[in-house]
């Protein structure tokens, strides 16, 4: 049983080592390329950084607009409910006064 556990543990260690070494190797290649072509990488940073800033700005502005719309919709809903309630009261009063005048 311990032999099987050892094999499983060694396999996971080997897989972890392979993953780690491949990540390190990829990092070294990217770093070497960045050191070789610094202006290219600076342009990437400027372009994609600027795009990220712009998208963040637009997202924030969209969220603020949505919040304002929600507030306005709530105010409109309350106003419509109040108007409807007032209209219902007026109808019931006018119907009541018509009934009284017809009963005379």
C-alpha positions in Angstrom: 0.0 0.0 0.0 2.8 2.4 0.9 4.5 1.7 -2.5 1.3 2.8 -4.3 1.2 6.0 -2.2 4.9 6.7 -2.9 4.3 6.3 -6.6 1.3 8.7 -6.5 3.2 11.2 -4.4 6.2 11.1 -6.8 3.9 11.5 -9.8 2.3 14.6 -8.3 5.8 16.0 -7.4 7.0 15.4 -11.0 3.9 17.0 -12.5 4.3 20.0 -10.1 8.0 20.3 -11.0 7.2 20.1 -14.8 4.5 22.8 -14.4 6.8 25.0 -12.3 9.8 24.6 -14.7 7.6 25.3 -17.8 6.2 28.5 -16.1 9.8 29.6 -15.1 11.0 28.9 -18.7 8.2 30.9 -20.2 8.8 33.8 -17.8 12.5 33.8 -18.7 11.6 34.0 -22.4 9.2 36.9 -21.9 11.7 38.7 -19.7 14.4 38.3 -22.3 12.2 39.5 -25.1 11.1 42.5 -22.9 14.7 43.4 -22.3 15.6 43.0 -26.0 12.6 45.2 -27.2 11.8 47.7 -24.5 10.0 50.1 -26.7 7.7 47.5 -28.1 6.7 46.4 -24.5 6.3 50.1 -23.5 3.9 50.6 -26.4 2.0 47.5 -25.3 1.7 48.9 -21.8 0.6 52.4 -23.0 -2.0 51.0 -25.4 -3.5 48.3 -23.2 -3.1 50.3 -20.1 -4.9 53.2 -21.7 -7.6 50.9 -22.9 -8.0 49.5 -19.4 -8.3 53.0 -17.9 -10.8 54.0 -20.6 -12.9 50.9 -20.0 -12.8 51.4 -16.2 -13.9 55.0 -16.7 -16.8 54.0 -18.9 -17.9 51.2 -16.6 -17.9 53.5 -13.6 -19.9 56.1 -15.6 -22.4 53.4 -16.6 -22.8 52.3 -13.0 -23.5 55.9 -11.9 -26.0 56.4 -14.7 -27.8 53.2 -13.8 -28.0 54.3 -10.1 -29.5 57.7 -11.2 -32.0 55.9 -13.4 -33.0 53.6 -10.6 -33.6 56.6 -8.3 -35.6 58.4 -11.0 -37.7 55.3 -11.7 -38.5 54.9 -8.0 -39.5 58.6 -7.8 -41.7 58.2 -10.9 -43.3 55.0 -9.5 -44.2 56.7 -6.3 -45.5 59.7 -8.1 -47.6 57.5 -10.4 -49.0 55.6 -7.4 -49.9 58.8 -5.6 -51.6 60.2 -8.7 -53.5 57.0 -9.2 -54.6 57.0 -5.6 -55.7 60.6 -5.9 -57.6 59.8 -9.1 -59.3 56.8 -7.4 -60.4 59.0 -4.5 -61.8 61.6 -6.8 -63.7 59.0 -8.7 -65.2 57.5 -5.6 -66.2 60.9 -4.3 -67.8 61.9 -7.6 -69.7 58.6 -7.8 -70.8 59.1 -4.2 -72.1 62.6 -4.9 -73.9 61.4 -8.0 -75.6 58.7 -5.9 -76.7 61.2 -3.4 -78.1 63.6 -6.0 -80.0 60.7 -7.7 -81.5 59.5 -4.4 -83.2 62.9 -3.8 
